[in-house]
Amino acid sequence: MRIGIVAYGLDRPLTGIGRYTIELVRALQRSKQAPEIVLLAAGKPGNLEAEGFTIIRLPACRYLPALLTLGNFWIAFWARRLNLDLVHDPNGVAPFLLDVGKACCVATLHDVIPWVCPGNSRLLEDLIYRYWLPNRIRRLHAVITISSNSRRDILRYLPARSESLHIVPYGLPACFQKRASEAEIRNLKNKIGITSPYVLYVGALESRKNIPRLLEAFAKIHHRNRNLSLILAGPTLDPQGKIEKAIRRLGLADHVIRLGPVNDEDLPALYAGAQIFTFPSLYEGFGLPPLEAMASGTPVVCSNSSSLPEVVGDAAILVNPYEIQEWASAMQTALSNSRVRNGLRERGFIQVKKFTWEHAAQKTLEVYHAVMQRKPALSTKSLHSDSKNPEMKKDDLA
């Protein structure tokens, strides 16, 4: 089986989708039934370039508008020229406008955030999800998504065929297979100047992530934990400055550390050095940071929304993300109750074993084989699903 995988965004700081592409490609290559993989590279393929893969460049397609326009021509051209059996777009944009010969077309759609959380995405993302994907998704032979929650939301908002929509969860990144040592934790603290115990959040600082409520909850427990800091690690996507305003209003300027994006090699030690990990997000297609914290032996306090309960199982304290007092109480319990902390840590180590890239690769290969055996005729009429649940209101994104 010869497959083409669209490699986009790998030549810049990686997003979650970029990491997914790299980890999946590597795991497919390691699998016992490894297909012949051709990378259809929109831009340079990053770390994959030196790993022995066949690489086909898609000229002038480094940016998403070009991939959605010119990329359709190049992908169709190379799918026919290379006689590909299947083309997989792991980026969720499905640039398959033109005939790709005999190849089946598969895309991974990670979530539908522009539908569920309106006003929380860039204009191009809104256009893709509201106008491009409703037309393209019914032309795919299969759609892979990453959680049961994402599958429900895709069926709610897009005209997907339920029988062609498959769940393949993420795996745990390789750097978290081994917990950071005490020496690595000390070195990291020295490197970034951390001198006090800390509560950790990792992820983008944007409205969907619910950071102002986390700050409110942290302020409520800080009087009992005067030497405790809150570390926010991730890129800031907060054009209205709500986070900075909340920090000043709550008098937390000396107790909140904003690290910005953290290198992959530093993340395991950052997680392992935290007293607890907090993840108050209002909506996630999957939610990898809580798993990373569990793999690092750090107790997790996590939102009970969207996909997060199915990801963390019984290995986290689940909290209503809108209830600030409930959040503060859960954080205080995880900080001060050793029995609770030890239980969370032990269950966390068990939970993370359920999520491996080897399993993800095997499930993905099963999807490939299934669509190649069936290759059903695709209907062009709309297949809209139940739309009972409304979109999340902009006012809910604190």
C-alpha positions, 0 to 999 in steps of 0.5 A: 500500500502506497499512501501520501500524507500531507505534511503542513506546518512542520517547518515552524514552531509546532502546533498540536496538529503538527505534532500529530502529523510527525508522531503518526508518520513515525508510528506508521513507519514503525508498524509491522504492516508499514505502508510505503509513505510519501510525504506531500510536503507543503513547506519543508517537512521539519524533523522528518526530512532526515528520517528516510521518507520519500518527500515530494514538495508542493511548490508555493503551498507553505501557507494555508490559503495556498494549500487550499487553492494551489495545493489541490492541483499539486496533490491531485497531480502527484496522487496520479503520477505516483499511483497512490492508493490513498491520500491522508490529510492530517490537518483537517482541511481536505484539499481534495478538490480535483480528481486524485486518480484511484486514491482514496481520500482520508482526512483527520478532523481534530475538532470543530471549535469554530462551530462550538466556540464561535468568535474564538478562531481566526477568519480563515479557520471560520471560513474553512469550517463553515463553508469549505468543510461542509462541502468537502467532508461528504467527498471523503472516503473516511474521516478520522477524529480523536475522541467520542466528543469530537465525533458527536460534534462533527456529526452535529455541525457538519454533513458527515456520514456516521459510518465513515467517521472513525475515532483514533485517539492521540498517543503520548509524546515520546519525550514523556515515556520516561519521567524527568529526574530530580536533577533535570527538574533542578536544572530547569528551575535554575534555567528559568528562575523558578524558586518557589513551589508552583501550580502549572498550566500548559496550553495557549492563553486564549479565551477558550482555555478559561484562564481568568477563572483559573486566576480567580480560583488561584487568588482564593487559595493563595492566602493559604499558600503564600509561597505558591506561584502559578505558572502559565506556559504557552503562547498568548492569544489574548488580544483584549488583554483579559489575562493581564487585567485579571492578574493586576486586579487580583493582586497576583503580579508577583505570583504568576509567571508567564513563560510563553512557549516551552521547548519540548525537551523542557516540558517533562521537567516542567510538569514533573516539578509542579505541585499540581497541574490545572487545566480549566479549558471550556472545550477540547477536541482531545486535551493532551496536556493532562495526559502529559502531566499524569505521565510526569507523576503530577496530580491533575485538576481538570475541567469536566467539559467536552472530551476531557472526562473520556481522556483523563478517566478517574485519574483527575479531579474533574471540576465544572470550569465555570464554578470558581469556588469549586475549582479553588476547593479542588486545587486546595485538596490536591495540594494539601491531601497526600492521600488524594495526591498519591491516588491521582498519581497512581491512577494517572500512570495507569491511564496514560498507558491507554494512549500510545502512538503504536495503537493510533498507527494500528487503528489508522491502518485499519481505517486505510484498509477498510476504505480501500476495500470498500471505496464507496460511492460518495453522495453529493447531497447534503447529509445534515445530522441532528442539530439539537445542541446550540453553539457555545455563546461568546459570553461563555468564553471568559 
